[in-house]
Each structure stands twice: as C-alpha cells, then as structure tokens.
Amino acid sequence: MALLTWEQLRVKTYPTPTWIVEGFVPAESVIFLWGESSIGKTPLCWHLAKSAAAGESFFGWKVDRPWRTLFLEMDQTERATHDRVKDLQMPGVAFEHTGPVLDFEPAALLEHFAEAIAYRPEFLIVDSLRRAHPFEDIKSNIPTRVYATYRQLFPEAAILFIHHDRKMSKDEREARRKDPEGDDVSTHESHSGSQAWKNDADHRIHVLHHRQQKFPMKVCMVTSKVSESRWHARFHLEEGRHLTWEGEDQDEVRAWIAGGATRAEVVARLKAKGVSQSAAYRRASELFP
C-alpha cells in the first residue's frame, strides 16, 4: 500500500468492477448471503451458479461470459443434492460434497479441498458457512481469518458463503413483521454469529420472507464495498428448486409500451398482476423510453 496525499487520492482513478452476475456476484470478492431457514437460499444460489456457468443472464441481470463455477456442498449428501437439482438443467456447474471442515490447519485444508483447488473455480459457492470452519462464529476475529484463508485457497474466485439467520426474540419478530420491505437497517442484523461476518465481506445479500404471497422471497443487496447502489428483487420458489422472478414479464411490458400504454397504465397493469407498487414504478421507469 502506497502512502497518498489528499491531492493524489482525489485525482486517482480506479477500474470499473467486474461482475460475474451483475448486482449479485462481483468477481474475486467475498459475498455473504444469509436468510431465514428453509426460505430458499440454496436454490437461489443454484440458479446463480447455473447462469454464471452458462454465461446467461440471471433473470435479466447481466452475465458477460461463462465462468468456471463450483458448488461446494457441506450441508447435505450427494444423493440429496442429486434429487433436488437433477431437473434444473445446470450444465457446466461442478459439485463437490466435502463434509464439514474440522481442521483449519493449512495442510489439512489443502487435503480437504484438493479437488476443488485443482478445479480453479472463478465462482465458488460454499454451503454453508457454519460447516466451512471449526470455530465459534460469535468471535469477531474469526471472520477475517476464515475469509482470508479461503481467498488464499481460491485466489481466482468470487466466494459466496451461505449463512442463516439466528433465532429471533418475540420483539425482533414483531419488528420484522412491521418492516416487511426490509427498510430498517436493524432488519439486516439478524444473522447468526458476529456482525463481523457481514461487515468483513465485500458484498452482502439478505434473503427475507415477504408478505406478498405471489413472490414471497425478497432478496436485498444490503451494502457493498464494490457498488454504491442498493436494490431488492422478489422471487417465487416452487417445489423447493424452481425459481421465478417478479420481473419475468418484461417482454409483455415492452409490448404494452409499444401499444401506447402510458407509464401510469403500465404501473396499474403490473400491480394487477401482483407486483408490488414500488417494483411496478421501478420497472416502468426502467423500461419506458
């Protein structure tokens, strides 16, 4: 690190961040994704992996090229994964079922992850964080150590760790009920273990249950060291693996606009289809000429 004066710093330029999946997965970074149990975090990541490996957009979020993608499964057996992903059409995605990490010494890790390291992934998904190290996750010095170690093991990869919410108190559940949109910062402080897991990551994504029944999974990009923008999107999970997005009707919206529909009419039609008001306004603004 070079010392910079204010004059030097203010005129310095930086390269534009490279995205594996635009908005979701910045390249060569650590992504912390967490949410409630059984909400669909793992299936969401299967679909991210599918898009990254194929070089195809993720429900409209851009993917520039195919990325070498590895799903490191520590939470479930190979048979369980097979039963859930066999119908998803995920060509190019590699899976390895390693079991939990019990020894964090360098030699043990090199042996544990030998095949994964040899694969040289560009996008690595670790399911889940609690199985990726043997430490107590409440200690604030552990996240830096774990993240740095995985960065050394997989230096070319964006590494996405899947984690879970802690059990909430009655007051916290009531606060969550009153903040279904996830606008309150405290809503995003619900994960298990030290807050350093979130703070030390480069990119943080929270998956919430939403009151809207048609698209009950709300994915929020909370904060990022890579991008200043914040966003959210809603999805629906069917049969525990098939994902649909609330914005999949973009072609239909474009047809409405081409047919002369006004912005207000587009918003009204989207709301009638079950899209939230804020999302309807956002998508109308994005698609209107």
Buried (B, 14 or more C-beta within 10 A) or exposed (E): EEEEEEEEEEEEEEEEBEBBBBBBBBBBBBBBBBBBEEBBBBBBBBBBBBBBBBEEEBBBBEBEEBBBBBBBBBBBEEEEBEEBBEEBEBEBBBBBBBEEBEEBEEEEBEEBBEEBBEBEBBBBBBBBBBBBBEBEBEEBEBBEBBBEBBBEBBEEBBBBBBBBBBEEEEEBEEBBEEBBBBEEEEBBEBBBBBEBBBEBBBBBBBBBBBEBEEBBBBBBBBBBBBBEEEEBBBBBBEEEBEBBBBBEBBEEBBEBBEEEBEEEBBBBBBBEEBBBEEBBBBBBEEBEE
